Amino acid sequence: MRGSELLYVILSDLGISFEYYEHPSVVTIEEMDEFSKAWKSTRCKNIFLRNHKGNRHYLVISRHDYAVSIHELEQRLKQGKLSFASPWRLEKYLGLSRGAVSPFGLVNDNENHVHVFIDEGLKTADMVTFHPNTNNATLKISFNDFLKFMDHSGNSYEFVEI
């Protein structure tokens, strides 16, 4: 299977089952549309941000069809001025590259530096999909198992209305 070996070990240790899908490398949600419509799950968008000083980093998880507005996120998240984090920061804090942003990257955040904001609307999802730290595969897991993974990660997280 494509993706992070460490992730698969953690999922197994936690008893988290998943469906695995391989597909060509994708970078955007729009590119995923071709492959993911038949999966019967809530597709998620993952955005990696930093604060103005660059000393705090955030992963924002929402439904795939959420239209990103940094200004609106600043208002809703109340973290001051935000911007997209650089590829260098994405690699440093989550061990990921552009197009593979996923909460599963938290397995690489040994210092639990990244704070996660999860859209309140996802609480009604039965199943959610995320890349397994590579952009040429996707895992589908239950929302409850996603929360089990989040609790295991040790990273702080909160639900917000996005």
Residue pairs with C-beta under 8 A, 6 or more apart in sequence:
1 8
1 20
1 132
1 137
2 22
2 132
2 134
2 136
2 137
3 104
3 131
3 132
3 133
3 134
3 137
3 139
4 95
4 104
4 107
4 108
4 132
4 133
4 134
6 107
6 108
7 104
7 107
7 132
7 133
8 132
10 107
10 149
10 152
11 18
11 141
11 149
14 145
14 148
14 149
14 152
16 141
16 145
16 148
16 149
17 141
17 145
18 139
18 140
18 141
18 145
19 39
19 139
19 140
19 141
20 132
20 137
20 138
20 139
21 35
21 36
21 39
21 137
21 138
21 139
21 140
22 136
22 137
23 32
23 35
23 136
23 137
23 138
24 35
24 136
25 99
25 135
25 136
26 32
26 35
26 99
26 135
26 136
27 98
27 99
27 135
28 99
29 43
29 45
29 64
29 65
32 43
32 64
32 138
35 138
36 43
36 129
36 138
39 127
39 129
39 138
39 140
40 127
41 125
41 126
41 127
41 128
41 129
41 140
42 63
42 64
42 122
42 125
42 126
42 127
42 128
42 129
42 143
43 63
43 64
43 128
43 129
44 61
44 62
44 63
44 64
44 122
44 128
44 129
44 130
45 61
45 62
45 63
45 64
45 65
45 66
45 68
46 59
46 60
46 61
46 101
46 102
46 103
46 130
47 59
47 60
47 62
47 68
47 73
47 84
47 101
48 57
48 58
48 59
48 60
48 84
48 85
48 89
48 90
48 93
48 94
48 96
48 101
48 114
49 57
49 58
49 59
49 60
49 70
49 73
49 82
49 83
49 84
49 85
50 56
50 57
50 58
50 82
50 83
50 84
50 85
50 86
50 89
51 57
51 58
51 79
51 80
51 81
51 82
52 80
52 81
52 82
52 83
54 89
56 79
56 115
57 85
57 89
57 93
57 113
57 114
57 115
58 77
58 79
58 82
58 114
58 115
58 116
58 117
59 94
59 101
59 103
59 105
59 106
59 114
59 115
59 116
59 117
60 73
60 77
60 116
60 117
60 119
60 162
61 103
61 116
61 117
61 118
61 119
61 122
62 119
62 121
62 122
62 162
63 119
63 121
63 122
66 119
66 162
70 82
70 83
70 84
73 82
73 162
74 80
74 81
74 82
76 160
76 161
76 162
77 117
77 160
85 93
87 97
87 98
90 96
90 97
90 98
90 101
91 97
93 108
93 109
93 113
93 114
94 101
94 105
94 106
94 108
94 109
94 114
95 105
95 107
95 108
95 109
95 133
96 102
96 105
96 108
96 133
97 135
99 135
100 131
100 133
100 134
100 135
101 131
102 130
102 131
102 132
102 133
103 116
103 130
103 146
103 149
103 150
103 153
104 130
104 131
104 132
104 133
104 139
104 149
105 133
106 114
106 116
106 150
106 153
106 155
107 133
107 153
108 133
109 153
109 155
112 153
112 154
112 155
112 156
114 155
115 155
115 156
115 157
115 158
116 150
116 155
116 156
116 157
116 158
117 157
117 158
117 159
117 160
117 162
118 150
118 157
118 158
118 159
118 160
119 159
119 160
119 161
119 162
120 159
120 160
120 161
120 162
121 161
121 162
122 128
122 143
123 143
123 159
125 143
126 142
126 143
127 140
127 141
127 142
127 143
128 140
128 141
128 142
128 143
128 146
129 138
129 139
129 140
129 141
130 138
130 139
130 141
130 146
131 137
131 138
131 139
132 138
132 139
141 149
150 157
